[in-house]
């Protein structure tokens, strides 16, 4: 069953979908969309992953973070720190309002990989993380953001990153702070890193993760795939790989 949910946040709400399974599973997936993504995201992959997991009695929750998707707000006001606090709040909502007591697995896309890693390091309530084209180290795109002109909008310094998206200037410095500089900064728990072979936005991240694969960390590369997995030929492999890892891993 798919249920629309509204989660109180400050003076407003975060809106999302709860994929609810009547059978009480010992695992729950929390999806974290990237910037400037939403709970549906590219090619509706989170939706289809969540629906596939329901076949195996695993529930999940997909939420539009503040100023994303159908949730209200001005995106130019959002920082990585803000989104981190929202995800923590959503996890508390899962525990306290949905009364779920099992293991929580994060599925994070793109820049949200940094958020997932920090959350896992700050609290012990996360059992595993699936990073989808996770930007975990400082990539060249971060340097390109620096040269963009900053504008003042609604009292905030923002950069125009195209398609009508105004990025809070604080995110530029957060990218430096939250990027991994050594292996000790990566959360030590069961993790799946799934990357597109032709994704130019994660070149350094792929190299970094490939150098530390061990019993905790598993890396899968989708041949020919780009950052948004924009071709349907990748869909089955991506959904199957992520779902199988969540289903089969004991965490």
N, C-alpha and C positions, 0 to 999 in steps of 0.2 A: 504494500500500500504506500502511496506517496501523499504526504500530508504537508500543506502549506503551513509555515510557522512564522511567527513574528517574535523576535527576541528583543526585549527592552534594552536600549543602549543610550545612556545619558538621557536626553530629553526626547529621544526618538526611538526608532526600531530598526533592527537589522532583519531583512526578510530572506527567507530561504525555503528549502524543501527537505523534509525528513523522510527518508526511505525506510519505512518501518516494517520489520519482520515480526510476525506474531510469535514465532519461535525465538526464545531468548538466547542469542548467540553470546559467545565469550569474546567477541570482537566487534568494535564499532569504528567506522571510518569517518574521519573529518577531512573534507576537501578544503584546500586553501588555494584560491585563484591568484594568478599573478597580476602584474601591473601592465595595462589597465584592464584586467580581465573581469570575469563575473562567474556566478555559480554554474553557468552553462558552458562558457568558454569555447575554445576553438573546436569545431567539428562535434560539439556536444559530447566530448569525451567523458567528462565527469558524470554526465547523465547516464551514458551507456555503461560506464564502469559500475556505477551505483546499481543500475537495474540488473546487471549481470551478477553482481554480488548477492542480490536478493534471492537469486536462484539457489544459492548455497547458504541461505539463512543468515546473511551478514547485513546488518543495517548500516546506514550512513546518513550523513547530513551535509548539505551543500548550502552555503549562506553567501549572499551578496554583502561584502563588507561595506562599511560606511562610504557613501558616495559612489558605489559601484552597482551596476545592474539596476534593480528596482529600489534599492535602499537609497534614502534621501541623503543630501549633503553636497558640498562643494569639493570635488576631488583635489583641487589645489591645496586644500588644508590638510590632506592626509600624509602621514609619514609612515615609515616602516615600524617605528615604535608604536604608533597608534594601532596599526593593523595587528601587531603582536598582542597588544592588550585585548583587542576584540576577539582574537582566536582563543586566548586564555579564558575570556568570559564565556565564549561559546562552549568550551570544554566544561566549564562549571555548570552551564545550563544543561548540558548532556547528563552530567552527574546528578544535579539537584532537581531539575524539572522533568527530565525524561527518566530519571531514576535508574540510570544504567551503571552497572558496577563492574563491567568486564574490561577488557584491554582496549585502549584507544590507539589507532594507527592513523597517522597523518599522511595525506596524499597532497603534495605541494607542487605547484607548477611555476616554472621560470624563476622570477625574482623572489617569489614566496619561499623558495628553498632556504634562503637566509633566515627567514622568520621561523620556519619549522625547526631549523637547527638550534636557534637561540632558545626557543620554547623548550625543546627537549633537554637542553643543558640547564635551564633554570628551574624546571620542575620534574618530578619523578613520575608523572602521570601518563607519560607517553611510552608505549611499548615498541613502536616501530615507525619508520618513515619511508615513504616512497617518494623519491625526487624525480619529477618529470621534466626533463630538460632543465634541471636545476642550475641556476647561475650562482655558484657557491664561492668562486674566487673572483677577483677583480678582472673583468674582461675589458676588451678595447672599447666596448660601448660606453663604459663608465667615463673614459677620457673624452669621448665625443660629447657627452652631456655637459662637460665643463666649459666648452667653448660656446655653448648656446647662450644667447642673450637672455637676461632675466628681466621679467616684467613685474610691476606691482599690480596685483588684482585683489580687491577686497582686503587690503591691508597685508597681503602675503606676497613674498617673492616667489615667483613661479617661472618655469621654463616651458616653452611650447615644444612638445615632442611630436606634434603632428596629429592629424585626425581630430582636432578640437580638444586634445587632452593637455591640460595644464598640470605640470608636475611640480610638487612642492620642492623648493630649492634645498630643504634639509635632507631630502632623500639622496642628494648628490654626496653629501658628507657621510650619510649613513652607509652608503655603498662601500666606502673605504673602511668604516668601522666594523661593519658586519660581515665583510668578505673574509674567507678563511686565508690565513697566512701560513699556518702549519697544521699538521695532522691532529695535534692535540686539541684543536678548536672544533673538531667535528664530533658531534654527539656519538657516544659509544653505545649503540644499540642496533638491533637488526634493521638494515636499510637496503632498499633497492634503488639503484640509480639507473634510470632509463633515459637514454639519449638518442637523438637523431644524428646519424652519421654525418649529414651535411648541414648541421646546425652551426652556423658561424658565430652565434651569440654565446656558445658554450665551449669554445675551442680549448681554453685554458682549464675550465672546470673538468672537462673530460680527461685531460692529461693528468690533472691533480688526483682525481678519483681512481683512475686506472693504476696509479702508483701505490695505492694503499688497499687494494682488494684483499680481504682476508675472510675469516669465518663469519664476521659480522656483516660485511659489505658485499653486495652482489651488483654487478654492472651488466646491463644489457644494452647493446647498440642496435638501433633500428636502421638497417641499410637504406640509404637514399632519403631518409626523413629529414625535414627541416625543423625549425624551432616550434612551429605551430602544428606540425604533423598534418600539413594541408592537403595531402592526397589520400583518398579513401583506401588505397592499397595497403596503407599502414594500419588501418583501424583494427582489424582482427588480431594482428600480432600484438599491438599495444594493449588492447583490452584483455586479451588472454594472458599476457605476461604479467600484468599488474594484478589481475584477479587471482591467478594461480599462486603468485607469491603471497598474497594476503591470506588465501585459503589454506595453503600448505605450511606456512611458517608457524611454528609454535610460539614464537615470541617469549 
